[in-house]
Amino acid sequence: MTKKALVGVPAALLLILGSPGAAHADDGYGHCNAASDDAGGEDCTVSFFNGQNVHVSEMDFYANGERMFLRDHYADGRGIVAEIGALSKWWANTGGAGTTYEAPLPDITEGQTIAIKVCQTDNGSWLNCVTVYATA
């Protein structure tokens, strides 16, 4: 009986880890740079890549005009969501591959630094989150 239990455990793990429907973690990377068209402002980008290094989605924040775009590049069943905590608001693009959503941001005080939390979304769950700090 002990031998069967020891043999059954690795087989069960292989079934879970190797199943095609198993969730996978994508890598998220964020960076900010001085805005070329808004003195003192910082533009930020967060990009997500899957295990095959395919660029699957991204968020772009532009200080000039305080504009934010959520882009879904790849048909993987996931969308992208961004939250600006200081505004207590979040926006999502769940429209599918090839879609871009421009978030209707309210006025942000010029020179204010804001934290933007960007995640992938899958059936309402937020995954693989990255936070960047932009300056309006």
C-alpha positions as CSV (number, residue, x, y, z in Angstrom):
1,M,0.0,0.0,0.0
2,T,2.9,2.4,0.8
3,K,4.4,1.8,-2.7
4,K,1.2,2.7,-4.4
5,A,0.9,5.9,-2.5
6,L,4.5,6.9,-3.4
7,V,3.9,6.1,-7.0
8,G,0.5,7.9,-7.1
9,V,1.8,11.2,-5.7
10,P,4.2,12.0,-8.5
11,A,1.7,11.0,-11.2
12,A,-0.9,13.3,-9.7
13,L,1.6,16.2,-9.6
14,L,2.5,15.5,-13.3
15,L,-1.1,15.6,-14.2
16,I,-1.7,18.9,-12.5
17,L,1.5,20.6,-13.6
18,G,1.4,19.3,-17.2
19,S,-2.3,19.8,-18.0
20,P,-2.9,22.1,-20.9
21,G,-5.6,24.1,-19.0
22,A,-3.3,24.9,-16.1
23,A,-2.9,28.6,-15.4
24,H,0.5,30.1,-16.4
25,A,2.3,33.1,-15.1
26,D,3.2,35.8,-17.5
27,D,6.0,38.2,-16.8
28,G,5.2,41.9,-16.3
29,Y,7.8,44.7,-16.7
30,G,7.3,48.4,-16.0
31,H,9.3,51.5,-16.6
32,C,8.9,55.3,-16.6
33,N,10.8,58.0,-18.4
34,A,10.7,61.8,-18.4
35,A,8.0,63.0,-20.8
36,S,9.4,64.8,-23.8
37,D,6.3,67.0,-24.2
38,D,5.4,67.7,-20.5
39,A,8.1,69.4,-18.3
40,G,8.3,67.5,-15.0
41,G,6.0,64.8,-16.2
42,E,6.8,61.1,-16.5
43,D,5.3,58.7,-19.0
44,C,5.1,55.0,-18.0
45,T,4.6,51.7,-19.7
46,V,3.8,48.2,-18.3
47,S,4.2,45.3,-20.7
48,F,3.3,41.6,-20.2
49,F,5.0,38.7,-22.0
50,N,4.0,35.1,-22.0
51,G,6.3,32.0,-21.6
52,Q,7.1,32.2,-25.3
53,N,8.2,35.8,-25.0
54,V,5.2,37.1,-26.9
55,H,4.1,40.6,-26.0
56,V,0.5,39.9,-24.9
57,S,-0.7,43.3,-23.4
58,E,0.4,46.7,-22.2
59,M,-0.6,49.9,-20.4
60,D,0.8,53.3,-21.5
61,F,0.4,56.4,-19.4
62,Y,1.2,59.8,-21.0
63,A,1.7,62.8,-18.7
64,N,0.8,65.3,-21.4
65,G,-3.0,65.4,-21.1
66,E,-3.0,62.6,-18.5
67,R,-4.0,59.9,-20.9
68,M,-3.9,56.1,-20.4
69,F,-4.3,53.3,-22.9
70,L,-4.8,49.6,-22.2
71,R,-3.9,47.4,-25.1
72,D,-4.6,43.7,-25.6
73,H,-2.3,42.2,-28.3
74,Y,-2.8,38.4,-28.0
75,A,-5.7,35.9,-27.9
76,D,-5.0,34.3,-24.6
77,G,-8.3,34.8,-22.8
78,R,-6.8,37.5,-20.5
79,G,-7.4,41.2,-20.5
80,I,-5.6,44.1,-18.8
81,V,-6.6,46.2,-15.9
82,A,-5.1,49.4,-14.4
83,E,-5.9,51.0,-11.0
84,I,-4.9,54.5,-9.9
85,G,-5.2,54.2,-6.1
86,A,-5.1,58.0,-5.4
87,L,-8.2,58.3,-7.6
88,S,-9.9,55.2,-6.2
89,K,-10.7,54.1,-9.8
90,W,-9.8,51.3,-12.1
91,W,-10.3,50.6,-15.8
92,A,-10.1,47.4,-17.8
93,N,-9.8,46.2,-21.4
94,T,-11.4,42.8,-21.8
95,G,-12.3,43.3,-25.5
96,G,-9.9,40.7,-26.8
97,A,-6.9,40.6,-29.0
98,G,-6.2,43.6,-31.1
99,T,-8.2,46.0,-28.9
100,T,-7.2,49.3,-27.3
101,Y,-9.1,51.1,-24.6
102,E,-8.5,54.7,-23.7
103,A,-9.3,55.2,-20.0
104,P,-11.4,58.3,-19.3
105,L,-9.1,59.7,-16.6
106,P,-10.4,62.6,-14.5
107,D,-8.1,65.7,-14.1
108,I,-5.0,64.9,-12.2
109,T,-3.1,67.7,-10.5
110,E,-0.1,68.8,-12.5
111,G,3.1,67.5,-10.9
112,Q,1.3,64.9,-8.8
113,T,2.9,61.5,-8.6
114,I,0.4,58.6,-8.9
115,A,0.8,54.9,-8.4
116,I,-0.6,52.9,-11.3
117,K,-1.2,49.2,-10.5
118,V,-1.4,47.2,-13.7
119,C,-2.5,43.6,-13.9
120,Q,-3.7,41.0,-16.3
121,T,-7.3,40.0,-15.7
122,D,-8.8,36.5,-16.2
123,N,-12.5,36.0,-15.4
124,G,-12.4,38.8,-12.8
125,S,-9.2,37.7,-11.1
126,W,-6.2,40.1,-11.2
127,L,-2.9,38.4,-12.0
128,N,0.8,39.2,-12.4
129,C,0.5,42.8,-11.1
130,V,3.2,45.5,-11.6
131,T,3.1,49.0,-10.1
132,V,4.7,52.1,-11.7
133,Y,4.9,55.7,-10.4
134,A,4.0,58.3,-13.0
135,T,4.1,62.1,-12.6
136,A,1.2,64.1,-14.2
